[in-house]
Amino acid sequence: MKVDGKDIRPIWLDEDEKTVKIIDQRLLPHQFAVEELKTPEDAIRAIRDMYVRGAPLIGVTAAYGVYLAVLQDQDDIYLIDAANRIKAARPTAVNLMWAVDKMMSAVVSADDPAGRIAEAKRTAAGITAFEAENCRMIGVHGLPLIKDISRKKGGGEVNVLTHCNAGWLACVEYGTATAPVYAAAEAGIDVHVWVDETRPLNQGSRLTAWELGKYGIKHTVITDNAGGHLMQHGMVDMVLVGTDRTTYTGDAANKIGTYLKALAARDNNIPFFVALPSSTFDWTIRDGVAGIPIEERDPCEVKYVSGLAGDQLQTVLIPPENSPAANFAFDVTPARLVSGFITERGVCEASEKGIKGLFPEYGS
Amino acid sequence: MKVDGKDIRPIWLDEDEKTVKIIDQRLLPHQFAVEELKTPEDAIRAIRDMYVRGAPLIGVTAAYGVYLAVLQDQDDIYLIDAANRIKAARPTAVNLMWAVDKMMSAVVSADDPAGRIAEAKRTAAGITAFEAENCRMIGVHGLPLIKDISRKKGGGEVNVLTHCNAGWLACVEYGTATAPVYAAAEAGIDVHVWVDETRPLNQGSRLTAWELGKYGIKHTVITDNAGGHLMQHGMVDMVLVGTDRTTYTGDAANKIGTYLKALAARDNNIPFFVALPSSTFDWTIRDGVAGIPIEERDPCEVKYVSGLAGDQLQTVLIPPENSPAANFAFDVTPARLVSGFITERGVCEASEKGIKGLFPEYGS
């Protein structure tokens, strides 16, 4: 996507073909820094410590992590171990497992070291292109939903509420939840986005606001607490979020707090859509609330907040130093609260029937 | 309440009887500073800029604001103007209007200047004592609700979730939502509090965590996003919040985000109680969502966060500097989502019938 007129992606393979480059998203919006990954350990650290985040981008980074492993050693035992270590970097995003498995089956299909390196490079690039194209198609299929609201409002402003960052920074291009918004803006629709700040790591106020601002899309940062009030007062036309893992029955894990917005949308008869590429579906779990593993992260992410003081990034402590904190990273929105899924193949109902209707190859 | 073994209230009249002293709650938990109010303008600033907050404490501060006005000038015209200016300091907490009206009718009942000063002093002290006693009684009436859960859990830990600070810092003693918790702790019940951090001003992580920690009550700070997940997984037994204004029909305005917790409690069959003194009821408004004025505050409160960096209080900017933000301070939880009200006279159903059953003197 364009940032200040320059085309940029959140991840790319350097010309030397030995270095993977990423934007260090921990520092945005106040610092734009590019980090180099040269080993699978670098990729694991980038995923675990959230230099990169967002289900599709975690998958692409994991794919390049496998590529970096193959560059180091083409031996089965080493590669299987590296693959498992990469998979363990974060527990919730299913794209991580999906991408590593896809990489490994491609790599082991080649017999000689050079062939394995070539396969790894080709497959990682393929996964990257697949995710970019998926996001483009999510925009194509999501656009009519926004267009429809715009028409009903006589061309008036369409207010979309989003939680966390499911933009191009979380993917490769376009984003998932933001793809229909970018498509609407391109189509000349008057669109405005309520950006949940998304505590504790503020991916909304830091990343989504930055993305939308750079693209020139109207937006307003709000606290995560505000959405219910806005919905009660007719100030939200549609909720659009991404997901880190969605069961084939339609239960959607996403950034903690998404479930609360889904409840408020339901209580106020506002459509609540989840945008995702097929790589984010989990075809093995039936009950998302019981079955999707929810990552618990360092409580310090809740207690400390980073931001800009003068021209320096500074971290400040909010609660009393000795107060304990808990940091659950995701929650699961049950299918019954989801109006529909926007995928690269179209929009479907949040049910096994709806999902497998679009993706019959996964039907049992 | 005891802080480090010393009895303290969030507001008191100095021995000179000309100075009202308050804790500057903007600086807690990292700095404990006492501020002096000498004029009604000082009281207005303390309320508007949130040195003090919480419906009962806003009422008590407003009462002392009228007292400070009477000290300056006992003339009707001056006093009516001062009263109106104090009432306009914040729009949502109805205790503000209630306390000022109570002060004014007492003051004008006296004819001479000395009598007016004496009436103002007596009435402000009376309102203070009334609110302290109300909170004590809320604890008495709320305790059985917690005791009941404890018994059902065979004496196991009772997990209460609260939003914002409705503790003694928001009142005079005991708090509203915290009064039953303190009473439960005194009764030897194993109680633990999930403390919503309460963005944007972090009254939960800054004030409630500090209060509970000083009292020695087990607590865990969580983001405002986390409550739904905790409720889905059986980690919350009861939600207990305060309110800034509750209609006689049972719609409860409270800190922004409360409505989202009420929805989650309902979706998971968890009791959701609102604790309030009768001074927080609005006997004139039928529909809370449509009728209660919701304060919109400076967007900078959303964009900037204050906390401790080293041993200094520091403010940091989170989103891009040019991203707009919106800052609605309260939302309204409809009566249908409230399990009941805990008042100084007992617990009642969230309905006109329930509320007027306890307070028949306001019945039409």
Interface residues (C-beta under 8 A of the other chain):
Chain A: P29 H30 V195 E197 T198 R199 P200 N202 S205 R206 A209 W210 G213 H219 T220 V221 I222 T223 D224 N225 A226 G227 G228 H229 L230 Q232 H233 K255 I256 G257 Y259 L260 K261 L263 A264 D267 V289 I294 P299 V302 K303 Y304 V305 S306 G307 L308 A309 Q314 T315 V316 L317 I318 P319 P320 E321 N322 S323 P324 A325 A326 N327 F328 F330 D331 V332
Chain B: P29 H30 V195 E197 T198 R199 P200 N202 S205 R206 A209 W210 G213 H219 T220 V221 I222 T223 D224 N225 A226 G227 G228 H229 L230 Q232 H233 K255 I256 G257 Y259 L260 K261 L263 A264 D267 V289 I294 P299 V302 K303 Y304 V305 S306 G307 L308 A309 Q314 T315 V316 L317 I318 P319 P320 E321 N322 S323 P324 A325 A326 N327 F328 F330 D331 V332
